[in-house]
């Protein structure tokens, strides 16, 4: 029987991106900005995937797991734009709105090299000699049948649909522990995946509204029905959303059973709403609340994963491999939800919610991701980005959050454009021993893509050879008073950069309920997030009496490596508390020591999810971050990690040190670049401080980062004095690329006139080009 269909409308591009979640969107926009002809094909009417107003999962990234680890570049630009103009605070899932959708859509519309086909589902792939030559799409509404040809393709579908149709190798489910030797992998491989969630939004109105549930919903009538602390939070706010643990996975297949997954999730979401309205202890307070919105599309966490030349595994999460082809990173924790999801009525939604040993182990420092994990190893012109990249099931846990995926997508889009402009395959581009990966990484840095352990080595950047000075610079200062106190029930530490090559003393703000002898140590670190103990460079013991409250001088001296982070440790001492305060100085981190003999806590050993068949928890001694404040201390001599030279040191984000110029309070302030001879200036790139410690849910409605420079200008010096080259007001973005008429001068000045709230000027990087 023949099937009647309209003839194909054919189009040809350099690059086809299939999938319009944050990863695909950023890949397409980034590639188009590099000058290649790109088309993005999205099967929904809006962009954003799980973060869109159709699904409403708040987009998170590495800053949720690690201090100062926020992704930069295009995803950061999009979030800052939305937050500056959006009236809604995305404090929880279910709160995303259509204005966010419009921000993403506008990012596509602005690119002249980018064509879009929304409401277009790709269900066919044409191949020739093992290469993809075209994808087939059907567009709803227009009834168009599309044949989209290109040289290279990016699969950003999430389900690896393009790769699957083309015959790419892929994985589904959990690998056996024997395959990669991963402690968190089960002994026997299975088809269990991370599950899908449907979120909801509730709203308070001006009168009581009863809720009469349908018969088919799940029955929740007491708190005991919410097994292992599946918490109902935010329910006393005027609007609230939820809940991540409303998750369905095995035995449902995340692709084949998508409709059944939706129905099962609706059964539970409405069951939870019925509990809130009719059975909860807060039901009287909930009388005026209505269910304002419920999702109709399951937000997937995992399905197929394509196999690349490298498969990232759990081992690569605990210790950064510093891949020579590293193009992205992640820093969320190893977030592996329980098999069975909400239908598992005997175990927690996540093991970490009930077991501290497990929770400490799965916290990882930011780690790199290689470009060789972002293409198919058997389809030579297919890139992949989004949650279908080449990782094991365990390694997907910290990689899959949306802003991290968006940053990865940005890198893949730029890599694809680089490959296309030079006639390269993905494999040739990523070759660690080849001539292209180094230059590509420099392009990524120039586009503000954050790379770990990478520095600006761009030979065309004139700023690298300039002498830098400033109107002022701020020393490292911690607050002098306590916002809270933390007991020394374990070793606690403050990570900071020591810049002078020596340490002559430390003072700690303490209070003591009992007399104690304090053991204070200083360890050298490589990155501010290091979890392993480092080399000991100094130690001292000092007594403190019962009732002490104030500053305790510690006679500790040490020769230290300058401009590296160090951990000032106070070992455990019963009855003694150490002050913590806010704000937290940029590039500093509070930590506390965690130890485990191995295995779960005894109270959880009977649960199957902690059994040796499921996971093996190693013994460890690891430092974990405390994100709610900085430990209060003084050091001698003063450290000065915020000097003006930071803006040309090649690393415009905190990692080994703050890498940030901060002036003393009081504006205006200026930063000056001077060359021995006159230079021709055509392009200036500046990176301001937009607080890379903040998560999306911490950026409120109409948020403009207080630390970010708002009004600024560029001045050049001539024989007859200074002349304005460029001026901007109202800025709230981190990365500003300014093109000016070609100007020859030996001195460039950046003058900060106002910020969005902070009293000092802050700049991460200045680049200058003649092109």
ABEGO torsion letter per residue (X at the ends): XBBBBBBBBBBBBABBBBEABAAAAAAAAAAAAAGBBBBBBBABABBGEAABAAAGBBBBBAAAABBGABBBEAAAAAAAAAAAABABBBABBGABBAAAAAAAAAAAAABAABBBBBGBBBABBBBBGGBBABBBBBBBGAGBBBBBBBABBBBAAGAGAAAAAAGBBBBBEBBBAAAAGBAABBABBBABBBBBBBBBBBBBBABBBBBBBBAABBBBABAAABBGGBBBBGAABABBBOBAABBBBOABBAAAAAAAAAAAAAAAAAAAAAAAAAABAAAAAAAABBBABBBABBBBABBBBBBBABBBBAAAAABBAGBAABABBBABBBBBBBBGEAABAABBABAAAABAAAAAAABBBBBBBBAAAABBAABAABBBBEAABBBBAAAAAAAABAAAAAAAAAAAAAAAAAAAAAGBBAAAAABAABAAAAAAAAAAAAAGBBBBGBBBABAABAAAABBBBBABBBBBBBBABBABBBBBABBBBBBBBBAAGBBAEBBBBBBBABBBBBBBBBBBBABAABABBBBBABBBBBBBBBGBBEBBBBBBBBBBBBGBBBBBBBBBBBGBBBBBBOBBBBGBBBBBBBBBAEEBBAAAAABAAABAAABBBBBBBBBBBBAAEBBBBBBOBBBBAABAAAAAAGBABBBABAGBBBBBBEOBBBBBBBBABBBBBABBBBBBBAGAABBAAABBBGBBBAABBABBBBBBBBAAEBBBABBBBGBABABBBBBBBBBBBABBBBBBABBAGBABBBBABBBBBAX
